[in-house]
Amino acid sequence: MRYGYFDEQAREYVITRPDTPAPWANYLGSPEYGALISNNAGGYSFVRSGANGRLLRYVFNQFDQPGRYLYLRDNEDGDFWSASWQPVGKDLETYRSECRHGTGYTKMLADYSGIHSEAVYYVPLDASHEVWLLSVTNQSEKRRELTLTGYAEFTSNGNYEQDQVNLQYSQFITRTLFDRNRVRQQIHGNLDAQSSEVDAKIVIERFFGLAGAAVGGGVGYYLDVQEAELRAELASTGVSVERTDDSIRLIMPGNITFKTDSADINAGFYATLNSVAKVLNKYSNSTVMVMGFTDNTGADAYNMTLSKQRATAVAAYLQGQGVKSTRFEIMGMGPSNPIASNATAAGRQQNRRVEIKIIPNK
């Protein structure tokens, strides 16, 4: 029985049948925050320690539950399903599912009842939180009204064994509160009416996350979702994705982007630029700065001209893929702003590059 395959170009393992004999899982995370996610969105999250820093509950058994679930409901007929095959488990004759495990991210694609969904799960670099990014497309011929709901089970104790001991009692003493845009959890929340501690126990609070329009409508969120999609699209292409508080920077090495001493884009790089254009077209409320750089060999005037030509070539290609020309700022930087030493061949190669800076419009 064939359940999937390795996509060598994308460097992903692709699971085409969700009913695998056992959970096929991927690790997400950074040194501060880690997560495990299966091909059906089962798994858990933790801070620093998988044994003593558990945030999301997970039971290691054949059921692969609970997990990070995203539910979709058709408000017209009441039918519902999930962005991953489980936990709803629709008939695979009518529900199409594909899971892509990449380095540091997992993407789940699903088609059901004329609705296409893509869920991306990842932990931003050096961050202490995870992102669930859900995109939904109506591919039917009629207007649809859907309700989208996220679900996860928080642990009652950071230690995974203690969380599972007398689970029914653990759930009884736990309270989850939604206060403004914050999700807070109380351990021993059943004691909140007591004026003093009981059996050496007091109410302890943990802050779990943010939700709502105040979170989803800001510049930070707008960058978060673009960063997630760019990292997924550009994994293993040689293009670096860097994030700051107010922008995203794509660094494209000259040796994979252009022919030597030329502003002609390598034909093998078109697919990468197509992926960039796809995300730029999806998130159109931003300025796109394209900057060309060279090393310090040769005449400055020549380097300035070549760097401008290369930046212009990249911008022109992206415009040819539908990105509006009014969004672009194009600059030739020549040998300025090196990112490595020009004293070595390896350093000079790093300095020959094109950068794209994506800045959300205020």
Salt bridges, closest charged atoms under 4 A:
ASP7 OD2 - ARG100 NH1 3.25
GLU12 OE1 - ARG100 NH1 2.54
ASP19 OD2 - ARG17 NH2 2.52
GLU32 OE1 - ARG48 NH2 3.06
ASP74 OD2 - ARG144 NH2 2.97
GLU76 OE1 - LYS142 NZ 3.68
ASP79 OD1 - LYS90 NZ 2.80
GLU98 OE1 - ARG96 NH2 3.89
GLU98 OE2 - ARG100 NE 2.97
ASP111 OD2 - ARG96 NH1 2.98
ASP111 OD1 - HIS116 ND1 2.90
GLU118 OE2 - HIS116 NE2 3.10
GLU130 OE2 - ARG68 NE 2.75
GLU153 OE1 - ARG57 NH1 3.13
ASP163 OD2 - ARG57 NE 2.81
ASP179 OD1 - ARG180 NE 3.87
ASP179 OD2 - ARG184 NH2 3.60
GLU205 OE2 - ARG184 NH1 2.54
ASP224 OD1 - ARG243 NH1 2.81
GLU227 OE2 - ARG231 NE 3.01
GLU227 OE1 - ARG243 NH1 3.03
GLU229 OE2 - LYS282 NZ 2.90
GLU233 OE2 - LYS278 NZ 2.93
GLU242 OE1 - ARG249 NH2 2.55
ASP295 OD2 - ARG352 NH1 2.53
GLU355 OE2 - ARG249 NH1 3.18
GLU355 OE2 - ARG353 NE 2.72
